[in-house]
Amino acid sequence: MFWEKIESQYKVAAAHQFLLHFNVGDLQHDENFGYMPSLDFMMEQLNVLGCRLVIGYNATRGFKWPRVGEWIATQKILGLIPKEQGPPEETEDRKRINSQLQLNKLHEDPFYKSDPLPTKDLANKMNDLLKQDRVRIGLVIDHLEQIAPNDPMLDVGAQNNQQYFFHQLQNWATDLEIRRKKHMIILLTQNTYDIHPHFLVNQEIPIIEVPFPDYDARLKFIEHLNKIPQEITHQDSPDQKVQVQLNLGNARERQTLARDTAGLNLFGIHDLVRHAASVKQKVEGPLLANYRRQSVKVFSHGIIEINEPLTNPRQHWSSHITRVIEDVAEGLKENDMRRVPRGILMLGPTGNGNIFAARMLAGQTDMAFVQLRYASQVSEVTININDSGVGYERNLNSAINFIRGLSPVVVFMDEVERASPHTGMQQGGDHGFPVLLTNAISDASLQGQVIWVGTSSRPDLMPPIFRRPEIFSHKLVLLPPMRESRAGILQFFCRRHTQEQMNFQEIARDGKLRGVSIGDLMQIAQRSHNIAKRKKRNTFVEEDLREAVSDYMPDHSAEMQMFMSLLALQEANSRAMIPDRLPRPYQEFVADNRIDKTKINNRLMELSKELGLSA
């Protein structure tokens, strides 16, 4: 647990000032008080560590005096404890917070009633408090970004109030007198990108991540909520409150709910189950999936989209894809990290099942699945591009923390060559790729916890980071399906829209389908349905399907399809990671276990001239 890291460093006098970030606004569990908001939880933990004057500070609200009665009232409002429950008994091991204060009402000192703004006068008074010998102080500063924002002007110019307070905070971290007196200072911020970088490089300030709850923590919270009567808004009368007992199913159903709420913090789970109770629905299916998807999307400002893994795929996969996925799954199961890549790069023309293969990987490895979007794909960012991508970088920082907290997870990055040019750039040649994401992909400590899956139809344009062998050791080639596969895929996409027996094998031989992608076949099936609807029929027949095939025009010419396919084969570093059988146009480039990259390169230069792509 994150607090154990703080406690261990504090007790050996390794540090007395700590920076906590990420999930700092969630609920935390205290053995004495139960579930409580993080700020109250941290103030109580300071009390447990022996701080006899514990206070909180926020530049907007000023000082917060911890009162157990207010904690209990908040817990009752949130339905975290029964209505009739009172405060826990004080024991020798757990004294009531601030109850042992014998300092002539030190807490009523004028500084406590000062203007909440971080002025020079207030900083000096707080400094005097930390220098006194009468009592051990525990101070929690919430929303650090209000006092020490990520603003370079704090380092230059005249010493105004905010600058003085900013420097005072840094000085406290290195003040050995404060450490000797065992005072403790906790700094809180949700996103480290929002605070001044001096706090991120100060070796005297350990940076501790407050993670999202893992499976065990979610299950424990769900079991707790299942026992507490909840006061919720009446569905038909918004002004009326009714008390209900949550029904979160039997033990096995609650375990399933704990697994399916990965990506939600405890407050999110709390809101979800209470909402389900108010609309008289079970927490499952679309209700759960939609809430989880929207919660993650809002949290990441659209940078992350969560999707469900494929646990029992019915798609027609090539055997080489299945082999690779099974090998990775076995490696994880046996904890053999040599068989588990840090990343997999899927190469080939677009629309050939990349995302389904990535979801299948997540399903077979029992991992969560998220899709990462670039700045150019996030509307909230592209509307305001004057910040040179700073808005995207800020949200990306939170998104990467979320990915770490969600692990084990498969992170899908589609068309990596489209990484936004408006983000911060990686020095040394990785132009167009966010520095934060580069660092995360390069983090070897995440191997086995995060599998990065990138796709590219134009690897000649992708950021250089994807060429580092230690990052994307697996290069999996997905090509357009051959005729036999096209028939099965077309039948798969048509199965819900027709009851007629069709000769899919004959239809798949149509010359217009040569080289089409899986995505093209899905569109053809959809258009067959539309044709039937125009003819006032609910299901389509073979005539409609043939009409859709005849009418269809793929996005790319046959030459461009071949260009992208040969680019993929040129990047391949394993015969086992390309299809066992290749379409006829590509067979001349692969013989037995050898890929003739010289011949591929020559053909690519010819195609490049034909397509007008050469310089």
Secondary structure, DSSP 8 states (H G I E B T S, - for coil): -HHHHHHHHHHTTS-SEEEEEESTTSEEEETTTEEEEHHHHHHHHHHHTT-SEEEEEETTTEEE---HHHHHHHHHHTTSS-TT-------SSS--TTTT--SSSGGGSGGGGS-SS--HHHHHHHHHHHH-SSS-EEEEE--GGGTSBS-GGGGSSS--HHHHHHHHHHHHHH-HHHHHTT-EEEEEES-GGGB-THHHH-TTS-EEEE----HHHHHHHHHHHTTSEEEEE-SS-TT-EEEEE----SHHHHHHHHHHTTT--HHHHHHHHHHHHHTT--S-HHHHHHHHHHHHHHHTTTSEEEE---SS--S---HHHHHHHHHHHHHHHTT-GGGS-SEEEEESSTTSSHHHHHHHHHHHTT-EEEEE--GGG-HHHHT--TTTTHHHHHHHHHHHHHHHHH-SEEEEE--GGG--TTS-B-TTS-TTSBHHHHHHHH-GGGTTTEEEEEEES-GGGS-GGGG-TTT--EEEE-----HHHHHHHHHHHHTTT--S---HHHHHT-GGGTT--HHHHHHHHHHHHHHHHHTT-SS--HHHHHHHHHH---SS-HHHHHHHHHHHHHH---GGGS-SS--GGGGGGEETTEE-HHHHHHHHHHHHHHTT---
